[in-house]
Amino acid sequence: MKTGFVSNLVLAASVLTSANAFAGCPTKEEVLSYVAAYANRQPVAPIAHIKTTMEAYCAQGMVAATIGRRMGIPAGYKAAYTSDSVQQQSGIKAPIRAFLFEHMFLQDGAVIEANFGARPQVSADLIAVVKDAYIQEARTPLEVLEHISHVVPFIELSDAMLGESHPVTAFAMIATNVGT
């Protein structure tokens, strides 16, 4: 699983260094501007020219590869918009994923500033730790459980990053790494 994760980031980094790999991918300057806003807790506008899911994931890969330089080694994925009701509320039609890095996880008792992001959000969540790669062969929920080593409840502190006047769209959430 970790190998696939690193491969995705290597691909994203190669896109970051190649000029206009896809027409709708952001420029290196747009990515660096977003990451600077992220670091300074400033809201951003969605990248207007992103019009497809492929372009949004291209942007996300570039953003994640750049943020990863600050946030440590890859640590996993985040699944978002996984329930029908949340998808209907937001107008997002399918679950989306984001990259997580080691410095995004804090120990119990950590103290966090109330204004930890441009648009701070708090939610209860779970982490499922995959035991082995055989989870890919599971055909039933019970078979999936056989390949989970443990489940950890936690409080997620995310940052929507988009300015309040900007609509939350699937493309915008994907491109901004789903607020991780």
Residue pairs with C-beta under 8 A, 6 or more apart in sequence:
1 130
1 133
1 135
2 74
5 74
5 76
5 77
5 99
6 74
8 61
8 99
9 61
9 64
9 65
9 68
9 74
9 99
11 61
12 60
12 61
12 62
12 64
12 65
13 65
15 21
15 22
15 25
15 58
15 61
15 62
16 28
16 31
16 61
16 62
16 65
16 66
17 28
20 27
21 58
22 54
22 55
22 58
23 55
24 49
24 50
24 51
24 52
24 54
24 55
24 58
25 55
25 58
25 59
25 62
26 34
26 47
26 49
26 50
26 58
26 59
26 62
26 175
28 62
30 47
31 59
31 62
31 63
31 66
32 66
33 44
34 44
34 47
34 63
34 161
34 176
35 63
35 66
35 67
35 70
36 42
37 43
37 44
37 118
37 161
38 44
38 67
38 118
38 159
38 161
39 70
41 115
41 116
41 117
41 118
41 159
42 118
43 118
43 119
43 161
43 162
43 163
43 164
44 118
44 161
44 162
44 163
44 176
45 162
45 163
45 166
46 162
46 166
46 167
46 169
46 171
46 172
46 175
46 176
47 59
47 172
47 175
49 55
50 56
50 59
50 171
50 172
50 175
51 171
52 171
53 170
53 171
53 174
55 171
55 175
56 170
56 171
56 172
56 174
56 175
57 174
59 174
59 175
60 98
60 99
60 174
60 175
60 176
60 177
60 178
63 175
63 176
63 177
64 98
64 99
64 177
67 99
67 101
67 177
68 74
68 99
68 101
70 103
71 101
71 102
71 103
71 104
72 101
72 102
72 103
72 104
73 101
73 102
74 99
74 100
74 101
74 102
75 100
75 101
75 102
75 104
75 105
76 100
76 127
77 97
77 98
77 99
77 100
78 97
78 98
78 99
78 100
78 178
78 180
79 95
79 96
79 97
80 95
80 96
80 97
80 98
80 173
80 178
80 179
81 87
81 90
81 92
81 94
81 95
81 96
81 170
81 173
82 95
86 92
87 93
87 94
87 95
90 168
90 170
91 169
91 170
92 169
92 170
92 173
93 170
94 170
96 170
96 173
96 174
96 178
97 178
98 174
98 177
98 178
98 179
98 180
99 177
99 180
100 180
104 180
106 112
112 157
114 120
116 157
116 159
117 157
117 158
117 159
117 160
117 161
118 159
118 160
118 161
118 163
119 159
119 160
119 161
119 162
119 163
119 164
120 157
120 158
120 159
121 156
121 157
121 158
121 159
121 160
121 179
122 155
122 156
122 157
122 158
123 155
123 156
123 158
124 153
124 155
124 156
125 153
125 154
125 155
125 156
126 151
126 152
126 153
126 154
127 151
127 152
127 154
128 148
128 151
129 148
129 149
129 150
129 151
129 152
130 147
130 148
130 149
131 147
131 148
131 149
132 147
134 146
134 147
135 144
135 147
135 148
137 143
138 144
138 146
138 147
158 178
158 179
158 180
159 179
159 180
160 168
160 179
161 176
161 179
162 168
162 172
162 176
166 172
173 179
